[in-house]
Structures are given as structure tokens and as C-alpha cells.
Amino acid sequence: MLVDAAFQLFGEAGETAVTVRSVCSVASLNTRYFYENFTDINELLGAVYDVVVADLIGTLAEAMSDLPDDRSRLRAGIRSVLDFSSGDPRRGRVLFTEARTNPVLAARRAATQELLRRSVVDDGQSGSPVARTSNLVSAAMYSGAMAELAQQWLLGSLGEDLDPVVDAAVRVIMPPDR
């Protein structure tokens, strides 16, 4: 209940709206319950971030499962992240806006990007050191680019039609000649 209340407050009005008193009021709980579950607001905000990321990972896994090739998985993944983030603007705010400024959330965001980076690189991959380096660079650029793409989509900088945004992103990441 506390995480749900914090998500509502955080997602609608940002980090400054989340206080022990406001969260407990929205959750209709005594502050004692807050301190039985969290040491401070940052720990609660971290829990909110973790829940939203877990939901995003589940959404991504479902969208990309059983697709026949890298291009279709990439397309589904990009669309899924952007749909998820804008489908409920509170999720986008938690993942891509507020997570840039709060130190606790910035650390979680960095860990999430590292997880995304690792998911792009096959750690068991054999091959030359040059190929391995190339894959690591591509993965790093992809994870950073996805975060920025989501941020720009949420700001409305890319228009209102998701299809051309997804098409352009796929072409940039995986040009047609690949």
C-alpha cells in the first residue's frame, strides 16, 4: 500500500510530493507502518522504481518472446518500452525523468542500464577481442540511446505517432543492410 501510494504521488507530482506524511495519508496508514517497512523516503522511492522496472521487464519479455529474428525483437522491444512509459505517464516519470536527478534512483537507473547492456551482449560469446569490443560498445550505446529515446518520447519531442519513431529507431540501431 505504501509503494502504491508513493507511486501515485511520485508519478503525478515528482519526488518532492513524497513525504512520510503524504504517503501515509494516501495509503490511509499510520506513520508507524512506514517505519516498520522503510528506513526513509529514499528507500521507498527505490522500491517504487524497482516495481516499475520489474513491470517493464515483464512487459518486454512478453513482447519479445517467440519472435523470429533480431529485427522483430528489436522493434517489439523499442515499441514496448515507449508504450509502457507513455501508457501511464507516472511510469515514464519514475523511470526516465525523476530517476535522473535523485541520487538513489540514479544509482538504480545505472544498474538497470547495466542490466540492459548485459542483455544485449552475449557474455558467453566467443570471437576475437575486436568483435567482443564492438559488441560491448554497441550494447553501451544501445542502452543509453533507449533511455534518451524514451525521455524524448515522453517530452513529446518526437511527435505523437509511435510508428515512425519505432521505425526510425530500428533503422538507426539496425540498418536494413544487416
TIRO-2110 file (N, C-alpha, C; in Angstrom, 1 decimal):
// TIRO-2110
0.8, -1.2, 0.0, N, 1, A
0.0, 0.0, 0.0, CA, 1, A
0.9, 1.3, 0.0, C, 1, A
2.0, 1.2, 0.7, N, 2, A
2.9, 2.4, 0.8, CA, 2, A
3.5, 2.6, -0.6, C, 2, A
4.0, 1.5, -1.2, N, 3, A
4.6, 1.6, -2.5, CA, 3, A
3.6, 2.2, -3.5, C, 3, A
2.4, 1.7, -3.5, N, 4, A
1.3, 2.2, -4.4, CA, 4, A
1.1, 3.6, -4.2, C, 4, A
1.0, 4.0, -2.9, N, 5, A
0.7, 5.5, -2.6, CA, 5, A
1.9, 6.3, -3.1, C, 5, A
3.1, 5.8, -2.9, N, 6, A
4.3, 6.6, -3.3, CA, 6, A
4.4, 6.7, -4.8, C, 6, A
4.0, 5.6, -5.5, N, 7, A
4.0, 5.6, -7.0, CA, 7, A
3.0, 6.7, -7.4, C, 7, A
1.8, 6.7, -6.8, N, 8, A
0.8, 7.7, -7.2, CA, 8, A
1.4, 9.1, -7.0, C, 8, A
1.9, 9.4, -5.9, N, 9, A
2.4, 10.8, -5.6, CA, 9, A
3.6, 11.1, -6.4, C, 9, A
4.6, 10.2, -6.5, N, 10, A
5.8, 10.4, -7.2, CA, 10, A
5.5, 10.6, -8.7, C, 10, A
4.7, 9.7, -9.2, N, 11, A
4.4, 9.7, -10.6, CA, 11, A
3.6, 10.9, -11.1, C, 11, A
2.8, 11.5, -10.2, N, 12, A
2.0, 12.6, -10.5, CA, 12, A
2.6, 14.0, -10.3, C, 12, A
3.4, 14.0, -9.2, N, 13, A
3.9, 15.3, -8.8, CA, 13, A
5.4, 15.3, -8.5, C, 13, A
6.1, 14.2, -8.7, N, 14, A
7.5, 14.2, -8.5, CA, 14, A
8.0, 13.9, -7.1, C, 14, A
9.3, 13.8, -7.0, N, 15, A
9.9, 13.4, -5.7, CA, 15, A
9.5, 14.3, -4.5, C, 15, A
9.4, 15.5, -4.8, N, 16, A
9.1, 16.4, -3.6, CA, 16, A
7.7, 16.2, -3.0, C, 16, A
6.8, 15.6, -3.8, N, 17, A
5.5, 15.3, -3.2, CA, 17, A
5.5, 14.1, -2.3, C, 17, A
6.6, 13.3, -2.3, N, 18, A
6.6, 12.1, -1.5, CA, 18, A
7.3, 12.4, -0.2, C, 18, A
6.4, 12.4, 0.9, N, 19, A
6.9, 12.6, 2.2, CA, 19, A
6.3, 11.4, 3.0, C, 19, A
6.8, 11.2, 4.2, N, 20, A
6.2, 10.1, 5.1, CA, 20, A
4.8, 10.5, 5.3, C, 20, A
4.5, 11.7, 5.6, N, 21, A
3.1, 12.1, 5.9, CA, 21, A
2.2, 11.9, 4.7, C, 21, A
2.6, 12.4, 3.5, N, 22, A
1.8, 12.3, 2.3, CA, 22, A
1.5, 10.9, 1.9, C, 22, A
2.6, 10.0, 2.0, N, 23, A
2.4, 8.6, 1.6, CA, 23, A
1.5, 7.9, 2.6, C, 23, A
1.6, 8.2, 3.8, N, 24, A
0.8, 7.5, 4.8, CA, 24, A
-0.7, 8.0, 4.7, C, 24, A
-0.8, 9.3, 4.4, N, 25, A
-2.2, 9.8, 4.2, CA, 25, A
-2.9, 9.2, 3.0, C, 25, A
-2.2, 9.1, 1.9, N, 26, A
-2.8, 8.5, 0.7, CA, 26, A
-3.1, 7.0, 0.9, C, 26, A
-2.2, 6.3, 1.6, N, 27, A
-2.3, 4.9, 1.9, CA, 27, A
-3.3, 4.6, 3.1, C, 27, A
-3.7, 5.7, 3.7, N, 28, A
-4.6, 5.6, 4.9, CA, 28, A
-4.0, 4.7, 6.0, C, 28, A
-2.7, 5.0, 6.2, N, 29, A
-2.0, 4.2, 7.3, CA, 29, A
-1.3, 5.2, 8.2, C, 29, A
-1.0, 4.7, 9.4, N, 30, A
-0.3, 5.4, 10.4, CA, 30, A
1.2, 5.4, 10.0, C, 30, A
1.9, 6.5, 10.4, N, 31, A
3.4, 6.5, 10.1, CA, 31, A
4.2, 5.4, 10.6, C, 31, A
3.6, 4.8, 11.7, N, 32, A
4.3, 3.6, 12.3, CA, 32, A
4.6, 2.5, 11.2, C, 32, A
3.6, 2.3, 10.3, N, 33, A
3.7, 1.3, 9.2, CA, 33, A
4.8, 1.7, 8.3, C, 33, A
4.9, 3.0, 8.0, N, 34, A
6.0, 3.4, 7.1, CA, 34, A
7.4, 2.9, 7.7, C, 34, A
7.6, 3.3, 9.0, N, 35, A
8.9, 3.0, 9.6, CA, 35, A
9.1, 1.5, 9.9, C, 35, A
8.1, 0.7, 9.9, N, 36, A
8.2, -0.7, 10.0, CA, 36, A
8.7, -1.3, 8.7, C, 36, A
8.5, -0.6, 7.6, N, 37, A
8.9, -1.1, 6.3, CA, 37, A
10.0, -0.4, 5.6, C, 37, A
10.2, 0.8, 5.9, N, 38, A
11.3, 1.6, 5.2, CA, 38, A
12.0, 2.5, 6.2, C, 38, A
13.3, 2.6, 5.9, N, 39, A
14.1, 3.5, 6.8, CA, 39, A
13.9, 5.0, 6.5, C, 39, A
13.7, 5.3, 5.2, N, 40, A
13.5, 6.7, 4.8, CA, 40, A
12.8, 6.7, 3.5, C, 40, A
12.5, 7.9, 3.0, N, 41, A
11.8, 8.1, 1.8, CA, 41, A
12.6, 7.6, 0.6, C, 41, A
13.9, 7.7, 0.6, N, 42, A
14.7, 7.2, -0.5, CA, 42, A
14.6, 5.7, -0.7, C, 42, A
14.5, 5.0, 0.4, N, 43, A
14.3, 3.6, 0.4, CA, 43, A
12.9, 3.3, -0.3, C, 43, A
11.9, 4.0, 0.1, N, 44, A
10.6, 3.8, -0.5, CA, 44, A
10.6, 4.2, -2.0, C, 44, A
11.3, 5.3, -2.4, N, 45, A
11.4, 5.6, -3.8, CA, 45, A
12.1, 4.6, -4.6, C, 45, A
13.1, 4.0, -4.0, N, 46, A
13.8, 2.9, -4.6, CA, 46, A
12.9, 1.7, -4.8, C, 46, A
12.1, 1.4, -3.9, N, 47, A
11.1, 0.3, -4.0, CA, 47, A
10.1, 0.6, -5.1, C, 47, A
9.7, 1.9, -5.3, N, 48, A
8.8, 2.2, -6.4, CA, 48, A
9.5, 2.0, -7.7, C, 48, A
10.7, 2.5, -7.8, N, 49, A
11.5, 2.3, -9.0, CA, 49, A
11.6, 0.8, -9.4, C, 49, A
11.9, 0.0, -8.4, N, 50, A
12.1, -1.4, -8.6, CA, 50, A
10.8, -2.1, -9.1, C, 50, A
9.7, -1.7, -8.6, N, 51, A
8.4, -2.3, -9.0, CA, 51, A
8.1, -1.9, -10.5, C, 51, A
8.4, -0.6, -10.8, N, 52, A
8.1, -0.2, -12.2, CA, 52, A
9.1, -0.9, -13.2, C, 52, A
10.3, -1.0, -12.8, N, 53, A
11.3, -1.7, -13.6, CA, 53, A
10.9, -3.2, -13.8, C, 53, A
10.5, -3.8, -12.7, N, 54, A
10.0, -5.2, -12.8, CA, 54, A
8.9, -5.4, -13.8, C, 54, A
7.9, -4.4, -13.7, N, 55, A
6.8, -4.4, -14.6, CA, 55, A
7.3, -4.2, -16.1, C, 55, A
8.2, -3.3, -16.3, N, 56, A
8.8, -3.1, -17.6, CA, 56, A
9.5, -4.4, -18.2, C, 56, A
10.2, -5.0, -17.3, N, 57, A
11.0, -6.2, -17.8, CA, 57, A
10.0, -7.3, -18.2, C, 57, A
8.9, -7.5, -17.4, N, 58, A
7.9, -8.4, -17.7, CA, 58, A
7.2, -8.1, -19.1, C, 58, A
6.9, -6.8, -19.3, N, 59, A
6.3, -6.3, -20.5, CA, 59, A
7.2, -6.6, -21.7, C, 59, A
8.5, -6.3, -21.5, N, 60, A
9.5, -6.5, -22.6, CA, 60, A
9.6, -8.0, -22.9, C, 60, A
9.7, -8.8, -21.9, N, 61, A
9.9, -10.3, -22.1, CA, 61, A
8.7, -10.8, -22.9, C, 61, A
7.5, -10.4, -22.5, N, 62, A
6.3, -10.8, -23.2, CA, 62, A
6.2, -10.4, -24.7, C, 62, A
6.6, -9.1, -24.9, N, 63, A
6.5, -8.5, -26.2, CA, 63, A
7.6, -9.2, -27.1, C, 63, A
8.7, -9.6, -26.6, N, 64, A
9.8, -10.1, -27.5, CA, 64, A
9.9, -11.6, -27.6, C, 64, A
9.1, -12.3, -26.8, N, 65, A
9.1, -13.7, -26.8, CA, 65, A
8.6, -14.3, -28.1, C, 65, A
9.2, -15.4, -28.5, N, 66, A
8.8, -16.1, -29.7, CA, 66, A
8.8, -15.3, -31.0, C, 66, A
9.6, -14.2, -31.1, N, 67, A
9.7, -13.5, -32.3, CA, 67, A
10.9, -14.1, -33.1, C, 67, A
10.8, -14.2, -34.5, N, 68, A
11.7, -15.0, -35.3, CA, 68, A
13.1, -14.4, -35.5, C, 68, A
13.3, -13.1, -35.3, N, 69, A
14.6, -12.6, -35.7, CA, 69, A
15.0, -11.4, -34.8, C, 69, A
16.2, -11.0, -34.9, N, 70, A
16.7, -9.8, -34.1, CA, 70, A
15.9, -8.5, -34.4, C, 70, A
15.6, -8.3, -35.7, N, 71, A
15.0, -7.1, -36.1, CA, 71, A
13.6, -7.0, -35.5, C, 71, A
12.8, -8.1, -35.5, N, 72, A
11.5, -8.0, -35.0, CA, 72, A
11.5, -7.9, -33.5, C, 72, A
12.5, -8.6, -32.8, N, 73, A
12.6, -8.4, -31.4, CA, 73, A
13.0, -7.0, -31.0, C, 73, A
13.9, -6.4, -31.8, N, 74, A
14.3, -5.0, -31.5, CA, 74, A
13.1, -4.1, -31.7, C, 74, A
12.4, -4.3, -32.7, N, 75, A
11.2, -3.4, -33.0, CA, 75, A
10.2, -3.6, -31.8, C, 75, A
9.9, -4.8, -31.4, N, 76, A
9.0, -5.1, -30.3, CA, 76, A
9.5, -4.5, -29.0, C, 76, A
10.8, -4.6, -28.8, N, 77, A
11.4, -4.1, -27.6, CA, 77, A
11.3, -2.5, -27.5, C, 77, A
11.6, -1.9, -28.6, N, 78, A
11.5, -0.4, -28.6, CA, 78, A
10.1, 0.0, -28.4, C, 78, A
9.2, -0.5, -29.1, N, 79, A
7.8, -0.2, -29.0, CA, 79, A
7.3, -0.4, -27.6, C, 79, A
7.7, -1.6, -27.0, N, 80, A
7.2, -1.9, -25.7, CA, 80, A
7.7, -0.9, -24.7, C, 80, A
8.9, -0.5, -24.7, N, 81, A
9.5, 0.5, -23.7, CA, 81, A
8.7, 1.8, -23.9, C, 81, A
8.5, 2.3, -25.1, N, 82, A
7.9, 3.5, -25.3, CA, 82, A
6.4, 3.5, -25.0, C, 82, A
5.7, 2.4, -25.3, N, 83, A
4.3, 2.2, -24.9, CA, 83, A
4.1, 2.1, -23.4, C, 83, A
5.0, 1.4, -22.8, N, 84, A
4.9, 1.2, -21.3, CA, 84, A
5.1, 2.5, -20.6, C, 84, A
6.1, 3.3, -21.1, N, 85, A
6.4, 4.6, -20.5, CA, 85, A
5.4, 5.6, -20.7, C, 85, A
4.7, 5.6, -21.8, N, 86, A
3.7, 6.7, -22.1, CA, 86, A
2.3, 6.2, -21.8, C, 86, A
2.1, 4.9, -21.7, N, 87, A
0.8, 4.3, -21.4, CA, 87, A
0.3, 4.8, -20.0, C, 87, A
1.2, 4.9, -19.1, N, 88, A
0.9, 5.5, -17.8, CA, 88, A
2.0, 6.5, -17.5, C, 88, A
1.8, 7.8, -17.8, N, 89, A
2.9, 8.7, -17.6, CA, 89, A
3.6, 8.7, -16.3, C, 89, A
3.0, 8.2, -15.3, N, 90, A
3.7, 8.1, -14.0, CA, 90, A
4.9, 7.1, -14.1, C, 90, A
4.7, 6.0, -14.9, N, 91, A
5.8, 5.1, -15.1, CA, 91, A
7.0, 5.8, -15.8, C, 91, A
6.7, 6.5, -16.8, N, 92, A
7.8, 7.3, -17.5, CA, 92, A
8.5, 8.3, -16.6, C, 92, A
7.7, 8.9, -15.8, N, 93, A
8.3, 9.9, -14.9, CA, 93, A
9.2, 9.2, -13.9, C, 93, A
8.8, 8.1, -13.4, N, 94, A
9.6, 7.3, -12.4, CA, 94, A
10.9, 6.8, -13.1, C, 94, A
10.8, 6.2, -14.3, N, 95, A
11.9, 5.6, -15.0, CA, 95, A
12.9, 6.6, -15.6, C, 95, A
12.3, 7.6, -16.3, N, 96, A
13.2, 8.4, -17.1, CA, 96, A
13.3, 9.9, -16.8, C, 96, A
12.5, 10.4, -15.9, N, 97, A
12.6, 11.8, -15.6, CA, 97, A
13.2, 12.0, -14.2, C, 97, A
12.5, 11.6, -13.2, N, 98, A
12.9, 11.8, -11.8, CA, 98, A
14.2, 10.9, -11.5, C, 98, A
14.3, 9.8, -12.2, N, 99, A
15.5, 8.9, -11.9, CA, 99, A
16.8, 9.6, -12.3, C, 99, A
16.7, 10.6, -13.1, N, 100, A
18.0, 11.3, -13.5, CA, 100, A
18.5, 12.2, -12.4, C, 100, A
17.7, 12.7, -11.5, N, 101, A
18.1, 13.7, -10.5, CA, 101, A
18.3, 13.2, -9.1, C, 101, A
17.5, 12.2, -8.7, N, 102, A
17.6, 11.7, -7.3, CA, 102, A
18.8, 10.7, -7.3, C, 102, A
19.7, 10.9, -6.3, N, 103, A
20.9, 10.0, -6.3, CA, 103, A
20.6, 8.5, -6.1, C, 103, A
19.6, 8.2, -5.3, N, 104, A
19.3, 6.8, -5.1, CA, 104, A
18.7, 6.2, -6.3, C, 104, A
17.8, 7.0, -7.0, N, 105, A
17.2, 6.5, -8.2, CA, 105, A
18.2, 6.5, -9.4, C, 105, A
19.1, 7.4, -9.4, N, 106, A
20.1, 7.5, -10.4, CA, 106, A
21.0, 6.2, -10.4, C, 106, A
21.3, 5.8, -9.1, N, 107, A
22.1, 4.6, -9.0, CA, 107, A
21.3, 3.3, -9.5, C, 107, A
20.1, 3.3, -9.2, N, 108, A
19.2, 2.2, -9.6, CA, 108, A
19.1, 2.2, -11.1, C, 108, A
18.9, 3.4, -11.7, N, 109, A
18.8, 3.6, -13.1, CA, 109, A
20.1, 3.1, -13.8, C, 109, A
21.3, 3.4, -13.2, N, 110, A
22.5, 3.0, -13.8, CA, 110, A
22.6, 1.4, -13.8, C, 110, A
22.1, 0.8, -12.7, N, 111, A
22.1, -0.6, -12.6, CA, 111, A
21.2, -1.2, -13.6, C, 111, A
20.1, -0.6, -13.8, N, 112, A
19.1, -1.1, -14.8, CA, 112, A
19.7, -1.0, -16.2, C, 112, A
20.4, 0.1, -16.5, N, 113, A
21.0, 0.2, -17.8, CA, 113, A
22.1, -0.8, -18.0, C, 113, A
22.8, -1.1, -16.9, N, 114, A
23.8, -2.2, -17.0, CA, 114, A
23.2, -3.5, -17.3, C, 114, A
22.0, -3.8, -16.7, N, 115, A
21.3, -5.0, -16.9, CA, 115, A
20.9, -5.1, -18.4, C, 115, A
20.4, -3.9, -18.9, N, 116, A
20.0, -3.9, -20.3, CA, 116, A
21.2, -4.1, -21.2, C, 116, A
22.3, -3.5, -20.9, N, 117, A
23.6, -3.6, -21.6, CA, 117, A
24.0, -5.1, -21.7, C, 117, A
24.0, -5.7, -20.5, N, 118, A
24.4, -7.1, -20.4, CA, 118, A
23.4, -8.0, -21.2, C, 118, A
22.1, -7.7, -21.3, N, 119, A
21.2, -8.5, -22.0, CA, 119, A
21.4, -8.4, -23.5, C, 119, A
22.1, -7.3, -24.0, N, 120, A
22.3, -7.1, -25.4, CA, 120, A
23.6, -7.9, -25.8, C, 120, A
24.5, -8.0, -24.8, N, 121, A
25.8, -8.7, -25.1, CA, 121, A
25.7, -10.2, -24.6, C, 121, A
26.1, -11.1, -25.5, N, 122, A
26.2, -12.5, -25.1, CA, 122, A
27.5, -12.7, -24.3, C, 122, A
27.4, -12.8, -23.0, N, 123, A
28.6, -12.9, -22.2, CA, 123, A
29.4, -14.2, -22.5, C, 123, A
28.8, -15.2, -23.1, N, 124, A
29.5, -16.4, -23.4, CA, 124, A
30.0, -16.4, -24.8, C, 124, A
29.9, -15.3, -25.4, N, 125, A
30.3, -15.1, -26.9, CA, 125, A
31.8, -15.4, -27.0, C, 125, A
32.1, -16.2, -28.0, N, 126, A
33.5, -16.4, -28.4, CA, 126, A
33.7, -15.4, -29.6, C, 126, A
35.0, -15.3, -29.9, N, 127, A
35.3, -14.5, -31.0, CA, 127, A
36.5, -13.6, -30.7, C, 127, A
36.9, -12.8, -31.6, N, 128, A
38.1, -12.0, -31.5, CA, 128, A
37.8, -10.9, -30.5, C, 128, A
38.9, -10.4, -29.9, N, 129, A
38.8, -9.3, -29.0, CA, 129, A
38.2, -8.1, -29.7, C, 129, A
38.4, -7.9, -30.9, N, 130, A
37.8, -6.8, -31.7, CA, 130, A
36.3, -6.9, -31.8, C, 130, A
35.9, -8.1, -32.1, N, 131, A
34.4, -8.4, -32.1, CA, 131, A
33.8, -8.2, -30.8, C, 131, A
34.4, -8.7, -29.7, N, 132, A
33.9, -8.5, -28.4, CA, 132, A
33.8, -7.0, -28.0, C, 132, A
34.8, -6.3, -28.3, N, 133, A
34.8, -4.8, -28.0, CA, 133, A
33.7, -4.1, -28.8, C, 133, A
33.6, -4.5, -30.0, N, 134, A
32.5, -3.9, -30.9, CA, 134, A
31.1, -4.2, -30.3, C, 134, A
30.9, -5.4, -29.8, N, 135, A
29.6, -5.8, -29.2, CA, 135, A
29.4, -5.0, -27.9, C, 135, A
30.4, -4.8, -27.1, N, 136, A
30.3, -4.1, -25.8, CA, 136, A
30.0, -2.6, -26.1, C, 136, A
30.6, -2.0, -27.1, N, 137, A
30.4, -0.6, -27.5, CA, 137, A
28.9, -0.5, -28.0, C, 137, A
28.5, -1.4, -28.8, N, 138, A
27.1, -1.4, -29.3, CA, 138, A
26.1, -1.5, -28.2, C, 138, A
26.4, -2.4, -27.3, N, 139, A
25.4, -2.5, -26.2, CA, 139, A
25.4, -1.3, -25.3, C, 139, A
26.5, -0.7, -25.0, N, 140, A
26.5, 0.5, -24.2, CA, 140, A
25.8, 1.6, -24.9, C, 140, A
26.0, 1.8, -26.2, N, 141, A
25.3, 2.8, -26.9, CA, 141, A
23.8, 2.6, -27.0, C, 141, A
23.4, 1.3, -27.2, N, 142, A
22.0, 0.9, -27.2, CA, 142, A
21.3, 1.3, -25.9, C, 142, A
21.9, 0.9, -24.8, N, 143, A
21.2, 1.1, -23.5, CA, 143, A
21.1, 2.6, -23.2, C, 143, A
22.1, 3.4, -23.5, N, 144, A
22.0, 4.8, -23.3, CA, 144, A
21.0, 5.5, -24.3, C, 144, A
21.0, 5.0, -25.5, N, 145, A
20.1, 5.6, -26.6, CA, 145, A
18.7, 5.3, -26.2, C, 145, A
18.4, 4.1, -25.7, N, 146, A
17.0, 3.7, -25.3, CA, 146, A
16.5, 4.7, -24.2, C, 146, A
17.3, 5.0, -23.3, N, 147, A
16.9, 5.8, -22.2, CA, 147, A
16.6, 7.2, -22.7, C, 147, A
17.5, 7.7, -23.6, N, 148, A
17.2, 9.1, -24.2, CA, 148, A
16.0, 9.1, -25.1, C, 148, A
15.9, 8.0, -25.9, N, 149, A
14.7, 7.9, -26.8, CA, 149, A
13.4, 8.0, -26.0, C, 149, A
13.4, 7.2, -24.9, N, 150, A
12.2, 7.2, -24.0, CA, 150, A
11.9, 8.6, -23.4, C, 150, A
13.0, 9.3, -23.0, N, 151, A
12.9, 10.6, -22.4, CA, 151, A
12.3, 11.6, -23.5, C, 151, A
12.8, 11.5, -24.7, N, 152, A
12.3, 12.4, -25.7, CA, 152, A
10.9, 12.1, -26.1, C, 152, A
10.6, 10.8, -26.2, N, 153, A
9.2, 10.4, -26.5, CA, 153, A
8.2, 11.0, -25.4, C, 153, A
8.6, 10.9, -24.2, N, 154, A
7.8, 11.3, -23.1, CA, 154, A
7.6, 12.9, -23.1, C, 154, A
8.6, 13.6, -23.5, N, 155, A
8.6, 15.0, -23.6, CA, 155, A
7.7, 15.5, -24.8, C, 155, A
7.4, 14.6, -25.7, N, 156, A
6.7, 15.0, -26.9, CA, 156, A
7.5, 15.5, -28.0, C, 156, A
8.8, 15.4, -27.9, N, 157, A
9.8, 15.9, -28.9, CA, 157, A
9.8, 15.2, -30.2, C, 157, A
9.2, 14.0, -30.2, N, 158, A
9.3, 13.1, -31.4, CA, 158, A
8.0, 13.0, -32.1, C, 158, A
7.0, 13.8, -31.8, N, 159, A
5.7, 13.8, -32.4, CA, 159, A
4.7, 12.9, -31.6, C, 159, A
3.6, 12.6, -32.2, N, 160, A
2.6, 11.9, -31.5, CA, 160, A
2.4, 10.5, -32.0, C, 160, A
2.9, 10.2, -33.2, N, 161, A
2.7, 8.9, -33.8, CA, 161, A
3.9, 8.0, -33.5, C, 161, A
3.7, 6.9, -32.8, N, 162, A
4.7, 6.0, -32.4, CA, 162, A
5.4, 5.2, -33.5, C, 162, A
4.6, 4.8, -34.5, N, 163, A
5.1, 4.0, -35.6, CA, 163, A
6.4, 4.6, -36.3, C, 163, A
6.4, 5.9, -36.7, N, 164, A
7.6, 6.4, -37.3, CA, 164, A
8.8, 6.5, -36.4, C, 164, A
8.5, 6.7, -35.1, N, 165, A
9.6, 6.8, -34.1, CA, 165, A
10.2, 5.4, -34.0, C, 165, A
9.4, 4.3, -33.9, N, 166, A
9.9, 3.0, -33.8, CA, 166, A
10.7, 2.6, -35.1, C, 166, A
10.1, 2.9, -36.2, N, 167, A
10.8, 2.6, -37.5, CA, 167, A
12.1, 3.3, -37.6, C, 167, A
12.2, 4.6, -37.2, N, 168, A
13.5, 5.3, -37.3, CA, 168, A
14.5, 4.7, -36.3, C, 168, A
14.0, 4.4, -35.1, N, 169, A
15.0, 3.9, -34.1, CA, 169, A
15.5, 2.5, -34.6, C, 169, A
14.7, 1.7, -35.2, N, 170, A
15.2, 0.4, -35.6, CA, 170, A
16.2, 0.6, -36.8, C, 170, A
15.9, 1.5, -37.7, N, 171, A
16.8, 1.8, -38.8, CA, 171, A
18.2, 2.3, -38.3, C, 171, A
18.1, 3.1, -37.2, N, 172, A
19.4, 3.7, -36.7, CA, 172, A
20.2, 2.6, -36.0, C, 172, A
19.5, 1.8, -35.2, N, 173, A
20.2, 0.7, -34.5, CA, 173, A
20.6, -0.5, -35.3, C, 173, A
19.7, -0.8, -36.3, N, 174, A
20.0, -2.0, -37.1, CA, 174, A
19.6, -1.6, -38.6, C, 174, A
20.6, -1.0, -39.3, N, 175, A
20.3, -0.5, -40.7, CA, 175, A
19.8, -1.7, -41.5, C, 175, A
19.0, -1.4, -42.5, N, 176, A
18.4, -2.5, -43.4, CA, 176, A
19.4, -3.5, -44.0, C, 176, A
20.6, -3.1, -44.2, N, 177, A
21.6, -4.0, -44.9, CA, 177, A
22.2, -5.0, -43.9, C, 177, A
21.7, -5.0, -42.7, N, 178, A
22.2, -6.0, -41.7, CA, 178, A
21.4, -7.3, -41.8, C, 178, A
END
